[in-house]
């Protein structure tokens, strides 16, 4: 079964907190049967956040070391994902990394970035974060960047974006957006989570949602287990998202995770719990990876291009 995870902070942790324990290791990715692990170039949370582009470049150095010296396989077309082989793909978390430059976006595309998160918890050239509770939408100067994202067939990730910006994208952006690591607000009332109306809008536009494993987004009291993750998946499916939901762990970026789900090695437990809830093998395969790949197909990515890359 193809398994895809749309978000983790392994590069930031290795670049800026190398002394801290990490769970996104090749050993754990292989144990969990991961086919495609997305690695975020994160704009930074503390001192390093003052220089987001330089922060991303330091994380790229870590990525190059993993790829060139430790043999991590970089995927340039997400449809290259294969059962039994671990691939890794780059994303951006925090649009300030781009500094408002279309040319810089193209440079990151050439480096292999295949997903762009418009904000983190700070205002960016794109717009405003959910954490700031702003009622302002997408900034006017962001639309040329969004047009270029659409031309490059790159998803716009709304996981940290405020609601006004989200609705601007739903109503005006030509490509369906996604939320790489977000949960359902109906089950846990946190500003980072999606309302039922937002979930339905993502489904209607043909977007995609990756359920986050951070316990504070999963449960109001911060206590969660594997079945809590499945509750959020199930809630989204009940809203019509069975073909639009998947996994967005946030591993190496969260400090409280569900019991029984401490690393990518534990991912198969989610399938067991979904089976216990009555989900079919086809539905589980969709949630684990096929829905994510189908989303990229809707953006215009081609299976034949991926097959050619695999042959090479």
C-alpha positions, -999 to 999 in steps of 0.1 A, spaced: 0 0 0 13 34 -9 16 56 22 21 94 20 27 119 47 23 156 37 42 173 65 70 169 89 97 192 104 127 169 102 149 193 83 144 222 108 149 199 138 182 185 123 194 220 113 185 240 144 180 215 173 204 187 164 207 177 201 170 169 204 156 134 197 141 129 163 115 104 151 117 109 113 146 86 106 151 63 76 147 33 99 113 45 111 102 55 76 110 20 64 93 3 94 62 23 88 61 15 51 63 52 41 63 57 3 65 95 3 75 117 32 72 154 27 100 174 44 92 211 51 116 239 46 103 258 76 108 296 80 117 292 117 101 295 151 127 315 171 159 334 164 163 318 130 129 332 120 145 366 115 161 354 83 136 330 67 154 325 34 188 318 51 170 295 74 156 275 45 190 274 29 205 259 60 177 233 60 186 226 23 221 218 34 207 192 57 186 178 30 215 176 6 235 157 32 206 133 37 202 128 -1 238 128 -12 256 112 17 229 90 34 210 80 3 176 94 10 157 93 -24 144 127 -36 111 126 -54 105 153 -80 71 141 -91 49 129 -63 34 103 -86 68 85 -83 57 72 -49 60 34 -48 50 8 -22 81 -6 -6 104 23 -14 108 54 7 109 87 -12 111 122 2 97 155 -12 103 191 -3 77 217 7 78 252 20 62 262 54 61 299 57 57 320 25 81 346 38 109 323 26 101 335 -9 103 372 0 76 380 -25 97 369 -54 84 349 -84 120 342 -94 128 328 -60 97 306 -62 110 292 -95 144 286 -79 127 265 -52 108 246 -78 141 237 -95 154 225 -61 124 202 -59 98 220 -38 64 206 -46 41 224 -21 40 259 -6 25 269 27 15 305 25 21 314 61 33 299 94 23 317 126 34 351 113 22 375 86 39 369 52 39 384 18 10 362 10 -13 370 39 -21 365 75 -19 335 99 -47 318 117 -29 325 149 -33 363 145 -71 362 141 -70 387 113 -101 393 92 -79 404 62 -76 382 31 -49 374 6 -26 404 0 -29 420 -35 8 415 -41 4 377 -36 -17 370 -66 12 370 -91 29 344 -69 -3 324 -68 -6 326 -106 30 312 -108 22 284 -83 -7 274 -106 15 275 -137 40 252 -119 11 230 -107 22 235 -71 -4 232 -43 -12 261 -21 -11 248 15 -36 266 38 -28 249 71 -17 280 89 -37 305 68 -65 326 84 -101 320 73 -104 352 52 -74 342 32 -87 306 29 -120 319 14 -102 341 -10 -84 311 -23 -115 290 -25 -133 317 -45 -105 332 -66 -75 308 -70 -77 287 -102 -62 256 -85 -78 236 -56 -60 243 -24 -50 218 3 -43 218 41 -12 196 47 -15 192 85 -49 202 99 -77 186 120 -114 191 124 -125 220 145 -159 203 153 -139 178 173 -113 202 188 -120 239 188 -86 252 179 -79 281 155 -55 259 135 -83 234 127 -108 234 98 -144 242 102 -170 218 86 -177 245 61 -140 247 52 -138 210 49 -168 208 26 -153 237 5 -120 218 0 -139 187 -10 -161 207 -35 -130 223 -51 -112 189 -53 -86 197 -27 -70 176 0 -65 175 38 -38 158 58 -49 151 94 -23 164 120 -11 141 148 -5 169 173 -25 159 204 -35 195 211 -52 198 177 -69 164 182 -84 167 216 -95 196 238 -76 182 268 -45 174 248 -49 136 253 -52 115 222 -44 81 208 -45 64 174 -83 62 175 -85 100 181 -67 105 148 -92 81 132 -121 101 147 -109 132 128 -104 112 96 -139 97 100 -155 131 107 -140 145 75 -152 114 56 -187 119 69 -185 154 54 -178 139 20 -139 138 22 -133 101 18 -115 108 -14 -99 140 -1 -84 131 33 -50 116 43 -21 120 66 -1 151 77 17 140 108 38 170 117 64 146 132 95 163 145 75 195 148 52 184 177 60 177 213 28 159 222 17 130 200 -10 104 203 -4 73 224 7 46 201 17 70 173 52 83 183 69 80 149 64 70 113 71 34 123 36 34 140 16 46 110 3 11 102 -17 12 134 -40 38 118 -50 13 91 -59 -13 119 -81 12 136 -98 22 104 -105 -14 96 -121 -17 131 -144 12 122 -155 -6 91 -134 11 64 -128 -10 33 -93 -17 20 -99 6 -9 -109 35 14 -79 29 36 -56 28 6 -71 62 -4 -65 77 30 -30 63 32 -18 77 -1 -39 74 -32 -60 104 -23 -29 125 -20 -16 113 -54 -50 118 -70 -49 154 -58 -16 160 -76 -32 144 -107 -60 170 -105 -33 197 -105 -20 183 -138 8 160 -127 12 130 -151 17 93 -143 37 88 -175 62 115 -164 66 97 -130 70 64 -147 98 78 -169 116 92 -138 114 59 -121 129 41 -151 158 65 -151 
